[in-house]
């Protein structure tokens, strides 16, 4: 029995190291769980009920695709430069994102689109945690705010939130109208 536990621990360690080397960070217990090892106490952990699984699937299905909210052409117009194809992340979660990055050989630029609870947490952090001075952006969704310091627009439509963030080395004032336009376009698709 002890040998089996040591072997399982070794497998978990190897998988954790592989997960770190591939993504740069360890995502909780996912590497351990995929190896069949759980960090939870079996006596206290419960299997998800079918209702829990379907509600998680419904939430993920109800979350709009961030790469549909802002297309590559729209991201290019927002940044004013050529951008590479989209890189998606978190598509199997309720907080997916889509990132368009400028080619490494050109100017620095990136457009990120975050949707779902992650976008709301981003908004809360900017407003409450970092105390950024957010400006209302009327006429966009049910609620919209721009952050000039972070070049981000946060939009709420119903209960759904999304954020469009621009990384660029240029005068932020000229990008606020572009962010608002991107927010209007995205809210029409949300």
N, C-alpha and C positions, 0 to 999 in steps of 0.2 A: 504494500500500500504506500509506504514512504517513497519508494522508487517511482511509482506512478505520479505522486504529487510533485516530486522533483522534476520529472519529465514534463509535466504540464506547466510548471513554472518556467522551465527553460524555453518551451515553445512560446509561452506568453511573452517572455522577455525578448525573444527573437522577433516576434511579430510587432511588438511595441517599437523596437529599434527600427524595423523596416518602415513602419508607419511614420516615424519621426523623420527618417531620411527622405521619404517621398514627399511629405507635405510640409516639413519644417516644424510641425507641431504635432503633439499627440492629442487626438480627439477623444478625450475621456476614456471610457472603457471599451470603445469600439473594437480595438485590436484584440483585446482580451476576449470579448464576447464572440468575435468571429472565430476565435480559436476554440470556442466551446468552454471557455473559462469565464466565470462571472465573479465580479468583485462584491456582489451582493450576497448577503447571508441567505441561503436557500430557505431557511425557516421564515424569513420576513419578506422575501420577494414573492410577488404574485405575477402570474402570467397575465398579459393584457387580455381583457375580455374582447369578444368580437365587437362590442359597441365601441370600445376604446380604439380599436384598429380602424373601424369604419369612420369614426369622427376625425381621426388623424388624416385618413385618406381624403375625406371630404374637404378638410381645411387646406390640404396641399392642392387639391383640384380647384378650389375656389380662389387660390392665390394666383394672380395674373403672372404670365411669363414676362420677366423684366426685359428680355430682348425683343419682345413684341411691343412693350410700352415705349421704348426708345430704340429705333432701328439704327443700323450702322450709318446710314446716310444722315439721319437726324443728329446722331452723335458727332459726326464730322462737321455738320453745320454749327452745332453748339460750340465745339472746340475751335473751329476755324482751321483745321489741319487734317491731314490724312491719318486714319486710324486703322489698326489691324482688325481682323474679324473678332467677333465677340468671344469671350471666355466666360462660360457659365459656371456658377458654383452654387452649392446648396439646393440643387433642383429636387432632391428627395426630402427636403425640409419645408417648414412653413415660412422660411425667410430666404428665398433664393435671391441671387444677384447676377448681374450681367456687367462685364467690364470690357470696354474698348480702349486699347492702349496705343499710343503713337509708336511707330517703328523706332527701334533702338538707335537707328542712324540719324533720326531727325530731332526736332524740338521735343521738349518734355510736354506731355499731355495725356490725359486719361479722362474718360467718362465712365462713371459707375452708376448703376441703377439697382436700388435695393427695394424689395417689396416685403410686405407682411410685418410681423411683429419685430423683426430686426430693424426695419425702417422706423418704426415707432420708437424703439429703444434709442436709435441714433438721434432722433429728434429730441427725445427727453434728455439725453446726455448733453447735446449742444445747448439746449434751453436751460435746464436745471443744474446740470453738473458743471459745465464750462461757463455758464452764464453769458453765452453769446447774445448779442443784440439782434434778435430776429425781427424782420420787417414783414408785416402782413402783405399778402399778395392776393387782393380781392379778385373775385371772378374766376378763380381756379378751384374746381372741386368744391367740397363743403368747407374746406379750411386749407389754407396754404401759407407757408412762411418761407422767406428767403434769408439765408445767412451769407452776408457779404464777405465775412472773414473766412468762411470755409467754402465759399462758392457752392452752396447746396440749396436746393428747393425741396421742402417737405410738403407733401400733399396728402390730404385725407379725403376719401370719397366713401361716404357711408362709414363703415367700420374699418375699411381697408386703408393702409398707409403705404406710400412709396416715397423714396428719396432719389433725387438725381444730383450727383456730386461731380463737380468738374475740378480736375487738377491741371493747372496751367500756370506758367510763369509770365503773367501779363497783368495789365490793369483790370482789377475785378469789376470796376464800374461798367465796363462795356459788355460784360457777360451776364449781368443780372437780367436784362431784358431777354436775352437768349434762353436763360434758365427758365424764366416765366413762360416763354413760348413753348419750350420743351415740356413743361408741366401741363400746359393747356392741351397739347397734343396727346400726351400720355393719359390724361384723365379721360379723354374722349374714348380711349381704348380699354380703360380699366373696367 
